[in-house]
Amino acid sequence: MTLHKPTKADIIAEIKDMFFITLGLCCYAIAWAAFMLPYQITTGGTTGIGAIIFYATGFPIQTTYFIINAILILFAIKFLGFKFTLRTSYSIVLLTFLLWWFQKLINGEDGIPPLILGEGQEFMACIIGAVICGFGLGIVFNANGSTGGTDIIAAIVNKYKDVSLGRMIQICDLIIIGSCYFVFYDLKRVIFGLVTLFIIGYVLDYVVNGARQAVQFFIFSKEYKKIADHINKDTHRGVTVLDGTGWYKKQPVKVLVVMAYKKQSVEIFRLIKSIDPNAFVSQSAVIGVFGEGFNQIKAKVKKDNKQEPIVLDGQMISE
């Protein structure tokens, strides 16, 4: 087995992704330290669990976050692969540090977080904090990273099912938000948590929506075999080879047709350029893609009344 030696472009792309993951985590940690924790607002995820425990006992939110994610990361190794797990581990360790560090910077000498927006501004803090959280998560997901927790669950499901990331996280987090009622015995806190959850999911989907859209590629290249092989291997997308005719020279040509998510466009373009810089490529957005690896066809098929199957010479010929 030969190891692929990373090129300069691969290294630059990796550094770029790590930079944006770090930036997104900073936004997420600032939102918690400046708006969520001071106003005792809860949302979902392992951070939300840590917040509920913090409100009830004073146990540091970052410690709870780290402990839970250390357990979940074991599942990520099996389902999501080493690269995703490595990035997620980086995010977990960094976010644990950032949550502690930003609280230390923002909190007063007595350790009590200040109310930046003033007294009685829980709802405004809920909105601002949720927007910043969703924006930070969107940046992290666009860089193929994760903050751990329910993000790991969402990423696992999203790998096999084309489910909106924001919606998947919302489903995982509803129970967590509802449990904050047993800490405050205040329905208002639950409502704030639900509002926060909705805004985070909406902003997250808005940020990553462009990357989640499907695109169609038509690729014309003499190196079509190498390009097709690498697209199959590196991006895990199917490739269809069509026979065509270049009408200017009246010569036969091979055309590759590829359906992929928009977030994979940059990776596919890099791959094509590394093999054939002179390739002719057409990319277009598509309204919907249905089938394996994309959206499933949800239309229901009307079933007829059950009948006994017809068997002829040991073979079923109808049902």
N, C-alpha and C positions, 0 to 999 in steps of 0.2 A: 504494500500500500504506500503510495507516494503522497507526501504532504504538499498541499498547494502553497507555494511561496507568495505571500501577499505583495502586490505591486504598490507603487507609490500612490496610485489613485485609490487603492483599497485602504491604505493607511490614512490618507487624507479624509476619505469618506467616514472611516471609523472615528477619527478624531472629531469630525464635524457632528456626528451623531452623539458622541459623549458630551460635547459642549452643549447641545440643545437639551439633552437629558438633564444635565446639571442645571441649566437655566430653568427648565420646567419645574424641577424639584425645589429650586429657590422660591419660585412663585408660590408653589403649593405650601411650603413651610412658612412663608411670610403671611399668607392668608390665615393659617391656623394660629400663629403666634400673635398677630395683630388684631384679628377680627373674631375668629371663632372661639378660641379659648377665653379671652377676656369677657365675652358676652354669653359664655356657657351655651354655645350652639353646638348641636350634634349633627353629624351626618353619618354616612355609611362607611364600610370598609374597616380594616383593622385600625385605622386612625380613629374612626368613630368609636370603636370598642375601647381604644385607649383613652379617648376623651371621656366616655361615660365612667370608666373606672377612675379617671383623674377627678372628675366632679364628685364622685361618691367617696373616695378615699384619699385623694391627694397623691396617689401613686403616679410617677412621671409618665406622660403619654408616650414619650419616645421609647421607654423601656418596654411597655406593653406591646407597642407596635413591632419592636425588634423581635421579641420572643415569639409572637404569633407567626411572623413571617419566616423566622428561622425554621419553623415546622412546615409551612406551606411550600417553601423553596424546594424541599425534598420531592414534592410531587411535580414541580416544574421541570426538574431534571429529566424525569421520565417522559413527560408529555410534550414539552416544548423544546427540548434540545439544549446542548451545552451553551451555545451562543446567547440564546435568550436568557438562560439561567444566569450566565455570567453578568449580563447587563442588569438583570433584576437584582442580583446580589449587590452589585455596585450601587444601585438605586436605594436598596434597603439600608445599607450601611451609611450612605451619604445622607439620606433623608432622616435617619435616626440622629445623626450629628446636627443637621440643619435645624430640626425641631428644637433640639436642646440649645443650640447657639443663638437662634433668633429669639427664643424666649428669654435667654440671658441678656441679650441686647435691649429688648423692648421692656422687660419687667423692671420695676423699680428696685431700690436697694432692699426693700422688704420682701421681694420676690412676688409681689402681687401684680398681675398684669394690669396696665392702665387702660381706661376706657377712652380710646382715641377719639371716638365720635361723640363722647359725652354720655350722660345718664339717659336711660330709656330709649336708646337707639339700637335695640336688639335687631329689629327688622332690617334696618339699613345695613348693619354689620353683617347680617345674614346674606343680603343680596351682594354686597361688595366682596365678602369672603368667598361666596360660592362662585362668583364670576372669575376671581383670581385663581381659585382652585381648579375650576374647569379649564381655564386657559392653560394653566401649568400642566395638567394631565394631558391635554391635547398636544402640547409640545412634546411631552415625553413619549406618547404613543406614536406620533409622527416620526420620531427618531427610532422607532422599533424598540422602545424601552418599556418599563413598567415600574410602578411604585409598590408592587407586591400586593398582598392581601387579596381582595376580591378582584383586583386587576389580573392576578394570576388565573383565577377561575374564569374570568371573562376571556382572557387570551386563549385558554385551553378550549373553551366552547367555540370561540371565534375561529380557531384553527380548523375545526371540523364543520362548523355551521356558520353560514353568513348571517350573523346576528349583529345588530347595531351594538357597538361597544358601550355607549351610554345607556342603552336600554338594558343590556345584560347586567351592568353594574347596579342599575336601579333595582332590578329583581333581587339581586343578592343582598342589597342593603336595607330593604324595607323592614325586615325583622329587627335589625340593629337599631334603627331609628325609633321604632315602636317601643323598644326596651328602655329608652331613656325616660319614659313616663314613670317607671318604677323607682327612678332616682329622684326626680323633681316632683312627681305627682302633680304635674302641670301640663295640661293638654296643649298649652301654647308652645311649649318646648318641642313637642312632637310635630306641631304644625310648622314651626320654624325649620325643623329638621327635614320635613318633607319638601318645603319650599327650596331649601338648600340643595337637596338631592335632585330636584327637578332642574334647577338652574345649572348645576354642575353637569348633569347629563346633557342638557341642551347646548351649553357652551362647548363641551367636549365633542359632541357630534358636529357642531358647527366648525370647529377647528380641524377635525380630521375628515370632514365630509368630502373635501376635495380628494383626499388620499383614498377614500373608500369607494369612490366612483369607479366604474369599470370603463376600460378603454380597449380599443381594437387596433392592432398593428398590422400593416401590410409591409413586409420587408422584402426588398429585392436585392439580392447579393449573390455573387459567384461562390461565396463561402457559406452558402445556405445550410449545408450539412453541419458545419461546426457551430454556426449560430443556433440552429435548432437543437443540437445536442446540449449546448450550454444553457439554453433557456429551460429545457426539460430538467437538467440537473441542478442548476443554480437557483432558479426562480420557482421550480415545481409547477410550471404551467405547461399545458398541452400546446403542441404546435401542429398545424395542418399545412401540408405542402401541396400547392396547386400548380398545375401546368399552365403557362401563359405564353404569349408571343409578343415580343417587342416589335411594334409595328414600324418603327423607324428603320431598324435594320433587318426586319423580318426574320428574327432569330428567336428560337425557343428560350424561355426563361422560367425559373422556378420562383414561386411567390410563397412566402411564409405568412400564415395567418395566425395571430396570437391574440387571445383574450386574457386580460389581466386586470388587476386593480390599479387605479391611477397611482397609488403610492409606490407601485413597482415600476413605474415608467422610467424613473431616473436609473434604476438598476439595469433595466433592459437596454436603455440607450448606452450606458457605460459598457455593457457587455458587447453590444453590436460594434461600437466604436473600437473596442480593443481587438476585435477580430477583423473587421473590415471598415476602416474609416470612410471609405467611398460608397458604402451601402446607401441605397435609396429607401427611406423609411417614411411611411405615412401613419400618423396616429390620429384617431378620432374618438370622441366620447360616444358612448352608447347609452341608451335609455335604461336598458336592463339586460342582464345576462343570467340565464337560468340553466342549471345543470350541475354536474359534479364540480365542487370547488367554489360554486357561486350560489346565487339564490335558488332555492328549491321551488318547483312549480307547485303552487298552493291550490290550484283549481281542483275541485272534487269531481271524481268520475262517477257518474250515475251507474249504480249496479242494478242489473236485472234480477228477476226472481231466481233463486237458486235452482239449478237443475243438476241432475246426475250427469257426470262426465261421460262422453261417448268414447269407448275404447275399441280400437281395431287392431287385431294381431298384436295385442300387448302394448300398443302405443295409444296415448291419449290424443285425440284429434280435435276435441272441443271440450269446453267446460260449461 
